Amino acid sequence: MTEAAASERVEFVLPGVKCAGCIAKIENGLRPLSGVHRARVNFTTKRVAIDHAPELTPDALRRAIAEIGFDAQPIAAAAPAAEDRESKALLRALAVAGFGAMNVMLLSVSVWSGAAGATRDLFHWLSALVAMPTVAYAGQPFFKSAWSALRRRRTNMDVPISIGVILATALSLFETIEGGPHAYFDGAVALLFFLLVGRYLDSMMRDRARNGVTALMRETAPGGTVLLPDGTTMWKRAADLEPSMRLLVAAGERFAADGVVEEGLSTVDRSLVTGETMPEPIAPGEPALAGTLNLANPLTLRVTAAGDRTSIAEILRMMEAAGQSRSFYVRVADRAARFYAPAVHTLALCSFAGWMLAGAGWHQSLLVAVAVLIITCPCALGLAVPVSQVVAAGALMRKGILIKDGSALERLAEADRACFDKTGTVTIGKLVPDGPLTLSTPEKSLALALARASLHPLSRALATVLESEQVEAASLSNLREHPGLGLEAIADGTRVALGRPAWLGIDRVDARGPVVAFRGGQGSTRLLRFFDRMRPDAPEVFRRLKRMGLETIILSGDRREAVAPIAQEVGATALVELTPAGKVEAIQRIERGGHRVLMVGDGLNDGPALAAGHVSMAPASATDVGQSAADAVFLGDRLAPVAIAVAAARRTRMVVRQNFALAIGYNALAVPLAIAGLVTPMLAAIAMSSSSLLVLANSLRLRNCAR
């Protein structure tokens, strides 16, 4: 038996994952474990997926993760709002730190202005009364993380932060008790405030990432009615269905399993697979897929696949696999953070030892060490990415573009290929008449009466047009629907019909979109042509993307005849009649060529493709699955937001690089000064705050990046 065949997979939620250093520790810590074949952490969802030998139990894996220093929770036991609770806790801590920082700073102004003696001591004690509870509460995210690492004999970036804050607070309290001239409560509280700003912004951006798998599962039926051998029926959960069972599916009900139709004629919505909203006829002997919708008449289905073997389950697995393949994105700031803690500890310890050897007292040596710990705080480095992303996301939001994941801007800037779905993306996804309707007023009344009796998209589109013209529906009798063909009725003793052209005797139709035939009371048949209108700015957007260096490709599940005219008009390459797996394969083929794909789609069938792309966007008209799988959603009928988002992402990347240069330059200048004893902890806190404010100010230039 091969390793792959003997593998089982388990997933855990990891609420303690904070940065790339955490990811590396978990993955590197699990790989040497006997029986672990593969371990991969998804930073966005804070989950780890482990492929392991069957003899290795989930409990053993949880204990192994705990030994590494992280709490692992089963997926089922993890609270669905854990990420939301984390953001709210950070926001509360940030509010407390902000309130404390403002008050301590106000009190410090008096000391800086020359207050001395009893007045200075009073302000120091007042600062202590504000700062101590502020540090105790607002510092908990860092203190808990640091303690969790230290008790397992490990370190992380929260350890030096916690040491610096505690030492600065303790030294300030000592100075206050002794009546000394300096206290550094303002530095400790300001340090916490700016650290929490960066952590909250990062958490907020991560919370915008939604789980597309959950939305996809909402498209499945919870169960179905099974026809038993004795003729009775019983409702069973989808998980309890088995092959060879006979399933009764009513009109308007979703299929709970894959199968083959045994009895009945109807139409089904296969948009789950094809992405096209046009219903298709279904007859005995034809396959039906779980999650698709039975539109017209009851059907009897012989189950061929159920549970995790259905087509929708396969789409779900593709989404998870595609999302996992890009999960290990690592920001430069996080990579630097791996070396931050040991470097800062070493610098502070060496500074303390050096000054002690030079003959300075413990008080002066400790002040230098605290100054080094504070001045080397990674605030500016930590703010470099999330602040830029939030400012850019705000600018894009004002343009109707909603960025759900902070890393999406990074990946948008890297894209050099743009793949588009056709229906609902390049086009509006709404059928409109292709020219004026060639019907007289009485014929419009008959057509409206027939159209209102059907749920077919063409019928609904025709009814919408006629109702907008304030047409009154005629009276009909003997109304009958022929599944997959159309409707007929009697009006004033004459047969009238609305349906497929071939059903009404027209075998050949020349049209760029779907056509419905209408036969009125005069006996003549009229063809009513519809088309899915292209987004008005699509050609210009495709041209702009090409000017930006992105080659454009249309990936569609539709027929070549329907896609070719649109592809020609926008000047894009087209791949047609693609299944969800086909779209994923096309994207993977492009990326194997060394390119980064921006996928833009809207349908259920686009979910795996959106997850497989390096980055993805969806219109607000997209299905829940499309919106959930995408990294960004844009509003309105225009396609311009796609090009605007790419341009804004590239500007954001430029500003982020500038922020890194500012942060690194600050540390290169400030750290030697602190080691030389030329910077007090108070000046270190001011310098640290100034570097953070400089990064913030530079990031604010992105307020007008969405153009």
N, C-alpha and C positions, 0 to 999 in steps of 0.2 A: 504494500500500500504506500502510495506517495505521501510526502509531507502535506501537500495541499489537500489530499483526500482525507487525511487524518486530522485536519485542522477543524477547530470550532472557533467561533467568534463571540466575544463578549464586549459590551461597552459599559463604561462607567462615566458618571458626571464628576468633574474635578473642579469644585468651586474655588480652590486655592490657587489656580493657575493665574499668574500675573504678567508673565513676560516670556520671551524666548528662552531665557535661562531656565525657567521652570519646565518648558517643553523639553529642552535638551536633557535635563536631569531625569525626567520621567522616562523618556524613550531610551536613553543610554542605560538607565538603571534596570529596565525591564528586559532589554535584549539579551544580556548574559544569562538570564534566568532559564534554567533547564525546562524545556517544553514550550517556551515562547518563540513563535515563529516570526511574528511581526507585531510591532506596537507603533501606533501613530496617534498623535494628539492633534485635535482640531481646536485651535485657539479661539475661533469665533464662537463655537458652541460650548467650549470648555468640556470637551469629551475626549476620552481615549478609547480607541478601538484596538483590541488585542486578538490576534489569531494565535491559538495555542493548541497544544495536544489535549485530547479528551481527558487524560488522567489528571490534568492540572485544573483544579476547581476554581470557580469564581471567588470563593472565599480566600483561597490561597493567593490569588492575584491581588485581591483587596489588601491582604496583609503585606504583600510585597510592595505595593504602592504606598502603604502607610509607613513602611520602613524607609522608603525614599524621602518621606516627609510630607505627603499629601493625603488628604481625605478623599476616598473614592466612594461614591454613592451609586447604587444601582439606578438604572434609568427610571424604572417604575417608582422607586422610592423618592426620587428627586422631585422637589416641589417645582411645578411649572413656572412659578413666578420668582425663582431663586435669583435670576439675573436682575429682575426688576427690584427685588428687595436689596440687592447689593448696591444698585445705583442710588436708591433712596437713602440707604445708610451712609453712603459717601456724601450725598447731598446734605444730610443733616450734619455730618462732621464738618463739611466745608462751611456751612452756615455758622456753626459754633466757632470755628477757627477764624472766619472773617470778622465776626462780631468781636471776638477777643483781640484780634490783631488791631482793629481800628481803635479800640479803647486803650490798649497797652501803648500803641504808637502815640496817641494823644497825651498820655501820661508821660511818655518818654520825651516829648517835645520840651516839657518844662525842665527836665534834667539836662537836655542838650542846650537849653537856653541859659544855663548857668546856675540853676537852683543848687543850693548847698545846705549842709547841716541838717537840721530837723526837717526842713521842707523837702529836701532830696530823699531823706529816709522815708518820709510819709508817702511820697510818690512811688518809691520802690516797694513799700508794703502794699499799696493799692494795686500796683502792677502784679505783685505776687498773688493777691486775692483773685484777680481776673485770670492770670496766666495759668496757675496751677490746675484748676478744674478744666480749663480749656485744653491744656496739654493732655490731661488724663482722659478726656472724652474724645477729642479730635484725633489724638494719636493712636487710638485703638487699632485702626486698619494696619498701621505699621508695626505697632508693638506686638500684636497677635501673630502677624506673619513672621516677625523676627524671632519670637519665642518658639514658634512652631519649628523653625529651621534650626535654632540653636539646641533645642532639647534632643534633636536627632543628629547633633554634631555636624550640622551643615550651616552654610551661610547663604544669604541672598542680599539684594540691594537694600532691603528694609533694615538690615542689621546696622550698618553705619549710620543710617538716618536716625534710627532709634537711639543709638549711642550718643550721637551729636545732640539730639533734642534733650535727652535725659541729662547729659553732662552740662549742657548750657543752662537748663532749668535748675539743676542741683547747685551749680556754681553760682548762679544768680541768687538762689535762696541763701546760700552761704554768705555771699557778699551783703545781702540785705540784713541777715542776722548780725553780722559783724559790723554793720554800718559802713561798708566799703563804698568807694566812689562809683563803682560800675556794677550794673546788673544787665543781664542779656535776655530778659523775658521777651522783649520785642523781637529779638532774633529768633528765639525758639518758636514763638507763635507764628511769626511771618513765614518761617521755614515750613511749618505744617500747612499753612494756608496755601502756599504755592504748590507744594507737593500734592495736596488734595485737589487743587484745580486741575492739574495734569491727569491725575488718576480718575477723577470724575468725568472729564471730557472723554477720555479713552473708553470708560465704561459706558457712557451715554451713546457713543458712536457704535459700540459693539451691540448694545441693546436694540439698535435699529435693524440689525440683521435678523430676519424672521426665518423660521424653520419651514422650508417649502414642503418637507415630507408631511408635516401635520396638515397642511392645506390639501395636499394630494389625497391623504387618507379620507378627508371629508367627501371626496368624490365617490367613495365606495359605499355600497349598500351594507347596512349592518347585518343583514341576513335575508332570507327568502322563504317562500312557501314551497315545501317539498311535497310532491305527489307520491304517496306511499303505494305499495303493490296492491293493497286491498281497496284502493280508490279513495281513501281518506287523505286529508292534508295535515301537515304539521309545519309550523314556522321554526326554522333553525337558524342559529347564528352562522355568519359567513365562515367562521373558523371551523364549524362542525360539518360543513358540507363536504361531500366526498365524490370522486368520479363515479359516473354511472347513475347518480341520483337524477330524478326528473324534477325540474324546477318550474313552477308556474310564475310567469312574469306579467303583471298587469300593465295596462297602458299608463304611462307616466311614472313607471317604476324603473330603478336602475338594476342592472344585472348584478347579482351577488357573486357570480362565478363565471368562468369561461365555459363555453359549451357549444353544442350544435342544435339548431332549431329542429324540433320534431314535428310540431303542429303550429299552424297559424301563419298569417301574412301580416306584416307590419312595416313600419319604417323606424330606423334607429339613428340616433345622433352619435357618430363615431369620432367626434372632434378630439376625444381622448387620444386617438391614434393618428388621425390624419391632420388634425388642426383645422379642418374645414367644417363650417357650421351647416352645410347643406345635408339634410337627412338622406339616408340611403335606404332603399327597400331591402327587406330581408324575408327569406322564404325557407321552407323546410330544406334541410341539408346544408344550410349556410352557417358559418361560424358567428358567434356573438361573444363579445368581450366583457369581462367584469368592469363595472364602472360606467359603461355606456348606457344611454337612456332609451328605453322603449317608448316610442312616441304615440303610436296609433292604436294597435289592437293587442289583446292578450296573446301570449306565446307560451309554448311548452318547450323547455330546454333540457337537453341531456347534458349533464355536467361532464366536462372533460378535464378541468383543472380548477382547483379551489385553494383558498388560503394563500400561502406564500408562493404558489406556483402559477398564479394568474398573471395576465399581461400587465395589469396595473401594479402588481407587486414587483414585476420586473422593472417597470418604469421607476418605481420607488427606489429599488436597489441601484439603478443607474444614477439617480440623483445623488444618493448617498456616496456612491463610489466616485462620481465626478467631483462632488464637493470635497471629499477627502483628499483627492489628488492635488488640490491646491491649498490644503489647510495649513501647510507648514510655511506660511509667509513670515518672514522675520524682518523687522525694521532695523535700521542701522542703530537706532537708539537702544533697542533691546539687546543687540549683539554686544554693544559697548558695555551694557549693564552687567554682562557676565563677568567682566574683569573689574567692574567698578568697586565692588565690596572689598575684595582682597587688596586692591591697589590703595584704596582710601585707608583701610586699617593699617597697612604697612607704612604709608606716609605719615599718618598721625602718630603711630607708635615710634617711628624713627625720629620724628620731630620732637616728641616728648623726651626720648632718650638722649638725643643730641643736645638739647638745651640743658638737660640735667648734667650731662658730662661737661658742658661748657661752664657750669657753675651757677646757673640760674636755679632758683628755688622751685619747689614742686608747684607752687601757685602759678608762677610765670610759665613754667613748662606746660602745665595743664591748660592754661589759656591759649597757648600756641597750638596745642593738639586739638582743642575744641574749635579754634579758628580754622584749622585745616579741615576738620570734619565738616564744618558748616559751609566753608567757601567752595569746597569741592562737591557740594550737593548737586545732583543731576537734574535740578529743576528745569534749567534752560534746555538741556538735552531732552528731558522728558516732555517738555511742552512743544518742542520743535515740530513734531508731527501732528498731535491731536488738535492743537490750537489752529494750525493752518487748515486742517481738514474741516473743523467746525466752521471757521469763517467762510471757507469756500462752499461748504454745504449750505450755509445760510444764504449766500449769494445765489446759488443754484436753486434753492427753494423759492426765492423771489421770482425766479424764471419758470416756476412750475416743475422743477426737477428735484425729486426727493431721493437723497443719497442715504442708503440704509446701513452701509458698512464703511467705516473709515478707510479701510484698506482699498476700497473700490476706487477711490481717486488715484491711489498709487498705480493700480492695475490699469485704469483707464488711460493714464499717461503712457503706459508701456504698449498699448494696443497698436498693431500695425495692419490688422485685417479686420474688416467689419462684415459680419454675416447677419442677414436679415431674413426673418420669416416674411411671407407675403401677406396672407389674410390677417387683417387686424393690426398689421405693423406698417408695411409699406402702403397698404390700403387702409381705409377707415374701418372695414369690417361690417359695413352696413350696405345692403342692397338698395340701389336707387334706379329709377327708370333710365334706360339708355335712349334719351329723346322723349318727345311727347307721346302719351298713350293714344293710339289710333282707335279710340272708342267713341261712339256717340253717347249722349247723355243716358238714354235707356240702357245701353249696353254697360255703361259704368255702374248703373244701379244693380244690374244682374251680377256683374263681376264682383261688386262689393259684397253682395249677399253670399256668394259662393266662397269668397276669400275669408270672410269672417268665420266660416264653418270649419276652417282648417288651421292646424298649428304649424304647417309647413312654412319655412322662412320666406319663400317666394310669395305665399298667400298673405303672410303678415306684412311683407313689404308692399304688396299691391293694396291691401286694405289701408295701410298708413297713408299712401299717396291719395287714394280716393277720399278718405275721410278728411284729409287736409283741404280737399276741394269742396268740402261740405256736400258730398253726394249722399243721397238717401238710398238705403238698401231696398231692393225690390222684395216682394213676397214670393217665397218658393215653397214647393211641396215635393214630397217623395225624395228628399235629399239623401244621397247615398255616397259613401266614400269608398273608393277602390284603392286598397293599400298599394302604395308605390306607383300609382297611376294618376289619380286625381279624384275630382268630385263631379257628380252630375245631379240634376234636379229637374223639376218640371215648373215652367213659368208660363202661365196663360195657355196651357195645353201643349207647350213646345219644350223639347229637351234642350237644356243648356248645360255646358260643361266647362270645367277649368282643370287643366292638368298637363301631363307630359305631351309634347308635340306628337310623338310617335303614336300615342294612344288615340289622338284625335286625327290621325291620318297624315301627318307631316313627318316624313322620314329624314329629311335633310334640312338642317338649320345652320345658317351662317351668322354667328354672333360671337362677340368677345366675352360674353358672360352667360349666366343662366337664362333660360327662356321658358316662359309658361304660355301655353296655348289657351285661348278662350273661344268657345263657340256659343254665339248668342241665338236669339230667337229667329234670326233670318237664315240660319243654317251655315253661314260663312265662318271660317276659323281665322282668328287674328293671333298673330304672335306678339307677345308683350316681352320686350327685351329688357333685362336688368344687368347691372354690372356693379362691382364693388369699387367705389370711387377711390382713386389714389389720393393720398394725403397731398394737399395742394403744393407744398414746398419740397416734395420728395426729390425731384430731379436736381434742384439747387443744392439740397443737403448732400446728395451723393457726389456732386461735383466738388463741394467744399471738403468733404472727407478725402477725396482723391488729392486735392491740393495739399491737404495735411499729411499725405503719405499713406493713407489707408486704402488698400484695395477692397472693393465692395463685392459681395457675393450674396445671392438670394438662395436660401435653403427652404424649399416648400414641399409640402405633401400633396400639392395640387397637380393637375395635369399640365403637360408642357404647353398645350394650347392656351391655357389660362394664364400661365406665368410668362411666356415668351414676350408678349407685347409690353408688359410692364418692365421686364428686364431690359428690353431694347430702349424704352423711353428713358429709363434712369441711367442706362449705360453700365449695367452690372452683369456679371456672370451669373448663370442660374443653374441650380441642381434641383431636379423635380422628382415628384412621387417618392419622397423620402419618408421612411418611418421614423419614430423617435430614435431608434438605434442607429438608423442611417444618418440622421443629423449629427448625433454624437460622434459617429465614425468619421464623418466629413470634417468636423472640427478637430478631432484628434489627428487626422491626416495632415491638416494645415499646420497644427502646432508641432508635429514631428518634423516639419520642414523648417523649424526654427522661428516661427511666427507666433505672435500673441493675438488671440482672437477676441474681439468684442462681439458678443452675440446679442441681437435685439429680436425679441419674440414676444408672443402674447398668449398662445394657446396652451391647453393641457399637455399636448404632445411636445411643446417646446421646453417643458420643465427640465428634462435631462440635458438638453442642449444648452439651456441657460446656465445650468450648474457646471457643465463641462467646459464652457468658455472661460478664458482667462479672466474676463469680466463680462457682465451682462446688464441689459436694460430692458424694460418692458413698459408699454403704454398703460395708462390708468384704466383703460378699457379691457385690460387683460384679465384672464381668469385668476382666481385666487392662487392657483399653483404657479402661474406665470409670474405674478407679482411677488410671490414668496420666494421663488428661486432666483429672482433678479437682484442685482446689487443696487439698482436705481430704478425709479419709476417716474415717468414724465406725464404731465397732464396736457389736455387739449388735443386738437385734431392735427397739429403740425408735427413734423418730424425734426424740425430744427433743434430741439433740445439734445438730440444725440450728438450733433457736431458741437454745440455749445458746451456740453459736458466734457467732451474730449479736450477742447481748447482750455477750459477752466482747469482740468486735471493737470495739463502740462504746465500751466502757470503756477499751480499749487506745488508741483514737483520742484520748480525753480526756487520758489520761496522756501520750501523745506530745506533745500540744499544750502541756501543762505543762512537759515536758522542754525543748521549744524555748524557752519563756519563760524557764526557768532558765538555759539556755545563752546566750541573747541577753543577758539581764540581767547575767550574769557578765562577758561581754565588754564590755558597756557600762560596767561599773564598773571592771574590772581594767585594760583597755587604757590609759585616760588616766593611771592611777597608774603604769603601766610607762613610758609616754612621759615622765612627769614625773620619772623616775629614783627613784621611791619604792619600787621593787620590784627586788630582786636576782634573778638567774637562779634561785637556790635557792628564794626565796619564790615566784617565778613558777611553778616546778615544783610547789610545794606547793599553790598556788592552782589550777593546772591540774588536779592530781590531785583536789583537793577538789571542784571543779566536776563532775568525772566521777563521783566517789563520790556526790555529791548526786543526779545523774541516775539512777545505779544504784539508790540507796535509794528514790527515787520510783517507779522501775519495779517494784521488788519488791512494791509494793502490789497488783500484778496477780496475785499468787500465788493469790488466792481469787476471781478474776474469773469463773470458769466456774460460773455458778449459773443 
